[in-house]
Amino acid sequence: MANDNNPISGGLVSLEGLTKPATVLVEKISDAIGTLWRPRQIVREARAEAEAEKIRAIAGIEVTEIQRRGLVRLIEQQGKQQENFENVVAQAIPELRDDAKPEEIDNDWMARFFEASKLVSDKEMQSLWARLLASEANKSGTFTKRTIDLVSNLEKREAQLFTNLCTFVWRIRDDLVPIVVDFDDDDIYEAQMINFETLRHLDDIGLISLNVLGSLTLDDMPQVQTFHYHGMSVSLQFPKTDNNNLELGHVLLTKAGQELAPISGSVGQPLFLEYMISKWIADGIKVWSPFPKTDADEDR
C-alpha cells in the first residue's frame, strides 16, 4: 500500500513532503535543463502535447502513417527518459545531507548529468547515478564533467569490477589508494575478479593507472602513519624514525577513479584487512588500531 507521506512513490518524485535540500535540488534541476520540471505530470503533458501536435499537423497537411508512428515513438522515448531521470532523482533524495547545497551545482554540470542519466534504465546503474547526483549536491565540485562522460560510457560489468577493486582501497594521507600487491598469484584478489586482464581493462577505460613493471611505493614516511580502511583506523610504526618506504602495489586511481571510489558501493573485507596486517607485520612493521570508527572515517 502506498504511503501518502512518502516523497518517493512508484519510482517518481513527489514535490510534497520533501526536505529543503530536496526541494532546492528539484528547483535546480528545473533551472538547469531549461524546462519546468514537474514530476508526475510528464505522462499527462506528453499526451496533451501529442494531441496538440496532431491537431496542428492536420490543420496544415495530412498526417501520414510514418509521421504518426514517428510522433508516437518520440513521445514514448521522451516519457521513458523522463522516467529514468526521475528514478535517479528519487534514489538521490534520501542521500542528501541536511547541509547539502544543491543550488551551488553548476548549471552546465546539471545539464550534462541530465542528458547522460536519462538514458540509463538499468536499476543498479541508476543507483550509481543517484549516488553521483547526491554527492554533488552535498558538495558541489565533487565530480567533473569528464567523470560524467566516463560514467555514461560505463558498462554494468565494468562498474561492478571497479566496485570490486575498491574493496582494496585505503585512504592514505589525502588520497584513495587500492593496494594490489600480487594480483596474479593471490586468491584474495582473484576472489573479487581482480587480475591482470581486468586491471588492464580498468586502465583502458580511464579509472586506474596500472604499473606492470614494478611495485609503487610511498616514500619518506614518518615512523608512525595512520591509514583508514572502510571505517577502520590502522596505525603503522616503522623500525626507522624517518625516511620509511611502503609498498603500495601496482595500481593507482586516476582523477575520475578518485572521484568515483567513495560512491562505488564497495565494502571492507575482514580477510583483506587481516591479509595486509599480516604482510606488514612480516615486513617488520608494528600495526595497531588506536581509534574507534569515526564520522570522518565513514566519509571514506
Summary of the structure (lengths in Angstrom):
residues: 300
radius of gyration: 24.1
end to end distance: 36.4
largest distance: 87.0
contacts: 854
relative contact order: 0.10
helix: 51%
strand: 15%
